[in-house]
Amino acid sequence: MRLDSLEDVTKTLHDQGYVSDPSLSMSLFLALKMQRPLFLEGAPGVGKTEVARVLSKAFQTELIRLQCYEGLDVHHALYEWNYQRQLLRLQAGQKEDLGEIYSDEYLLKRPLLQAIDPKRDKSAVLLIDEIDRADDEFESFLLELLADFQVTIPELGTIEAVHRPIVVLTSNRTREIHDALKRRCIYCWIDYPSFDKELSIVSMKVPGLSEHVQRQVVALIQKLRHEDLLKPPGVAETLDWAEALMHLGVAELEAPKIQQTLGVLLKNQEDISVVEALIEDPLWAAKAG
């Protein structure tokens, strides 16, 4: 597939069920043309991870996901040796087997090495999800890997990508990412969508819900994001809630149904209590509707 214009990018995303905006389409277009990683930052649930999934579908290639977390070790992200198989080989073999246990057969390829594997016949999509959860040391290692898309394994030598992966990094901004890493990327901030954009997303993803209730759902969630919640609902929660209401056959969004389904929309009791109190306020409910 060739994406030779902004229109191509926007149409491709839309065809895969993703409603883009000009800034995201531009950033993605430039990242693909310049073969640079795309760095997406924004609140949880606004569609950052989905961009990588959509790209893998559009290019009909594998999506390789590295989920970052505190304490993530380079070897867990890159490679490990299958020590158990190596030991069994040594126990069953002869001395001449010593050099053979450090071969591709005994190498456990983790996401980063899978993405730059020279045996690939096409570029994979590498999603480095929630990089802000990883430590500074891991971030520094990524800096080197993303510069040359190669790594040296002492026992095997240098492994370099034949087809560079399409790289998407995401961050929920729980901490600031170093400028050195950002400079190697095309940066894009994904904000909560406008009413019209979110309504378009709901209409596309949950067409079985009536347009009237779709509007009520989006209006209420847009209102909730301005309240003092620990975790405001993202687009992912909007879609989950809309789907739940569709399954319930809701034709009018009223207080009892909202209260009964808040567990789909909100994920902690403090926020649920806040919203329950808001719903009971007739003035607030009238404005939200």
C-alpha positions in Angstrom: 0.0 0.0 0.0 1.2 3.5 -0.8 0.1 6.6 1.2 1.2 9.4 -1.1 -0.9 12.2 0.3 -2.7 13.4 3.4 -6.0 12.4 1.8 -4.7 8.9 1.4 -3.7 8.7 5.0 -7.1 10.1 6.3 -9.0 7.8 4.0 -7.0 4.7 4.9 -7.6 5.4 8.6 -11.3 6.0 8.0 -11.6 2.8 6.0 -10.1 0.9 8.9 -12.6 2.5 11.3 -10.5 5.3 12.7 -11.7 8.9 12.7 -8.6 11.0 12.3 -8.0 14.8 12.3 -5.6 16.9 10.3 -2.8 17.0 12.8 -2.7 13.2 13.3 -2.9 12.6 9.5 -0.1 15.0 8.9 2.1 13.5 11.6 1.5 10.0 10.4 2.1 11.0 6.8 5.5 12.5 7.6 6.5 9.7 9.9 5.9 7.2 7.1 7.6 9.3 4.4 10.6 10.2 6.6 10.8 6.7 8.1 10.7 8.1 11.6 8.9 6.8 14.7 5.6 8.3 15.4 5.3 9.5 19.0 1.7 9.8 20.3 1.0 11.4 23.6 -2.3 12.1 25.3 -4.7 10.9 28.0 -5.6 7.2 28.3 -8.3 6.0 26.0 -8.1 8.7 23.3 -7.0 6.2 20.5 -3.2 6.2 20.6 -2.8 2.4 20.6 -5.5 2.0 18.0 -3.4 3.9 15.4 -0.8 1.1 15.4 -3.5 -1.6 15.1 -5.0 0.3 12.2 -1.6 0.6 10.5 -1.0 -3.1 10.8 -4.4 -3.8 9.1 -3.9 -1.3 6.4 -0.4 -2.6 5.5 -1.5 -6.2 6.1 1.5 -6.8 8.3 2.2 -8.1 11.8 1.6 -5.9 14.8 4.3 -6.4 17.4 3.5 -4.9 20.7 5.9 -4.1 23.6 3.9 -3.2 26.7 6.2 -1.1 28.9 6.2 -1.2 32.7 8.4 -0.1 35.6 11.5 -2.2 35.8 11.2 -3.5 32.2 14.6 -5.2 31.4 16.3 -4.8 28.1 16.5 -8.6 27.7 12.8 -9.0 28.2 12.2 -6.5 25.5 15.0 -7.6 23.1 16.1 -11.3 23.5 16.9 -14.0 25.9 18.7 -17.3 25.6 16.7 -20.5 26.1 18.9 -21.7 28.9 16.8 -24.8 29.6 17.1 -26.1 26.0 20.8 -25.1 26.0 21.4 -27.1 29.2 19.5 -30.2 27.8 21.6 -30.0 24.6 24.9 -29.9 26.6 23.8 -32.8 28.7 22.8 -34.9 25.7 25.7 -33.9 23.4 29.4 -33.8 23.1 32.0 -31.0 23.7 31.8 -29.9 20.1 28.2 -28.8 20.8 29.5 -25.9 23.0 29.6 -23.5 20.1 26.2 -24.6 18.7 24.1 -23.7 21.7 24.6 -20.0 20.9 22.7 -20.1 17.6 19.4 -18.8 16.3 17.7 -22.1 17.3 18.2 -21.3 21.0 17.4 -17.6 20.8 14.1 -16.3 22.3 13.3 -13.2 20.3 11.3 -10.6 22.2 9.3 -7.8 20.6 12.2 -5.5 19.7 14.3 -8.2 18.1 11.2 -9.6 16.3 10.6 -6.2 14.7 14.1 -5.9 13.3 14.5 -9.6 12.4 16.4 -9.6 9.0 14.4 -12.7 8.0 11.3 -10.6 7.6 10.0 -10.1 4.1 8.2 -6.8 4.9 8.1 -4.2 7.6 6.2 -5.0 10.8 4.4 -2.4 12.9 6.2 -2.0 16.2 4.0 -0.6 19.0 6.0 0.5 22.0 3.1 1.1 24.3 3.2 3.5 27.4 6.9 4.3 27.2 6.3 6.7 30.1 6.0 3.6 32.4 9.5 2.4 31.6 12.7 3.5 33.3 15.2 6.1 32.0 17.7 3.3 31.3 15.3 1.5 29.0 14.5 4.8 27.3 18.3 5.3 26.7 18.5 1.9 25.1 15.6 2.7 22.8 17.5 5.8 21.7 20.2 3.7 20.2 17.9 1.0 18.7 15.6 3.5 16.9 18.6 5.4 15.5 20.0 2.5 13.4 17.5 -0.4 13.9 20.3 -2.8 14.7 21.6 -4.5 17.8 24.7 -6.5 18.6 24.3 -9.9 20.3 27.8 -10.8 21.6 27.4 -14.5 20.7 26.0 -13.9 17.2 27.2 -10.5 16.1 25.2 -7.5 14.7 21.6 -8.0 13.6 20.2 -5.3 11.4 16.8 -4.8 10.0 16.4 -5.4 6.2 12.9 -3.9 6.4 12.7 -1.2 9.0 9.6 -1.5 11.2 6.9 1.2 11.3 7.3 2.4 14.9 4.5 3.9 17.0 5.4 5.0 20.6 2.6 6.0 23.0 2.7 7.9 26.3 0.0 8.8 28.8 2.4 11.5 30.1 2.7 10.1 33.6 6.3 11.4 33.4 8.2 13.5 30.9 10.0 11.7 28.1 13.5 12.9 27.4 14.0 15.3 24.5 16.7 13.1 23.0 14.1 10.4 22.2 11.4 12.8 21.1 13.8 14.4 18.6 14.1 11.2 16.8 10.3 11.0 16.4 7.4 12.8 14.7 5.4 14.1 17.6 1.6 14.3 17.9 -0.6 15.2 20.8 -4.0 13.4 20.7 -6.6 15.3 22.8 -10.1 14.3 23.8 -12.2 14.6 20.6 -14.7 17.4 20.0 -18.4 16.6 20.2 -18.8 16.1 16.5 -15.7 13.9 16.2 -16.7 11.7 19.1 -20.2 11.4 17.7 -18.7 10.3 14.3 -16.7 7.7 16.2 -19.7 6.3 18.0 -21.8 6.3 14.9 -19.1 4.3 13.0 -18.4 1.9 15.8 -21.8 1.4 17.4 -24.3 1.9 14.5 -26.9 -0.2 16.3 -27.5 2.5 18.9 -30.1 5.1 17.9 -28.7 8.5 16.8 -30.7 10.1 19.6 -29.0 8.1 22.3 -25.6 8.4 20.6 -26.0 12.2 21.0 -27.0 11.8 24.6 -24.1 9.6 25.4 -21.5 11.9 23.8 -23.0 15.0 25.4 -22.9 13.4 28.8 -19.3 12.2 28.5 -18.1 15.5 27.1 -19.7 17.1 30.2 -18.1 14.6 32.6 -14.6 15.3 31.3 -14.9 18.8 32.8 -15.7 17.4 36.2 -13.2 16.6 39.0 -12.8 12.9 38.2 -9.7 10.8 39.0 -9.9 9.1 35.6 -12.1 10.9 33.1 -13.6 8.5 30.5 -11.8 8.2 27.2 -13.1 7.3 23.8 -12.6 3.7 24.6 -15.0 4.0 27.5 -17.5 6.0 25.4 -17.6 3.1 22.9 -17.9 0.5 25.7 -20.8 2.4 27.2 -22.6 3.0 23.9 -22.3 -0.8 23.1 -23.7 -1.7 26.6 -26.7 0.7 26.1 -27.3 -0.8 22.6 -27.4 -4.3 24.1 -29.8 -3.1 26.7 -32.1 -1.6 24.0 -32.0 1.8 25.6 -34.1 4.3 23.7 -33.7 7.2 26.1 -30.8 7.9 28.4 -32.3 8.4 31.8 -30.8 8.6 35.3 -31.7 5.0 36.4 -30.0 3.5 33.3 -27.0 5.8 33.7 -26.5 4.8 37.4 -26.9 1.1 36.6 -24.3 1.1 33.9 -21.7 3.4 35.4 -19.4 0.4 35.9 -18.9 0.3 32.2 -18.0 3.9 31.9 -16.0 4.5 35.1 -13.4 2.3 36.8 -13.2 3.4 40.4 -15.8 3.9 43.1 -14.8 7.5 43.9 -15.6 8.6 40.4 -18.9 6.6 40.4 -19.9 8.4 43.6 -19.2 11.8 42.1 -21.2 11.1 38.9 -24.1 9.6 40.9 -24.3 12.8 42.9 -24.2 14.9 39.7 -26.9 12.9 38.0 -29.2 13.6 41.0 -28.8 17.3 40.5 -31.6 18.3 38.1 -29.7 21.5 37.0 -26.6 19.5 36.1 -28.5 16.8 34.4 -30.4 19.3 32.3 -27.2 20.9 31.1 -25.6 17.6 30.3 -28.6 16.6 28.2 
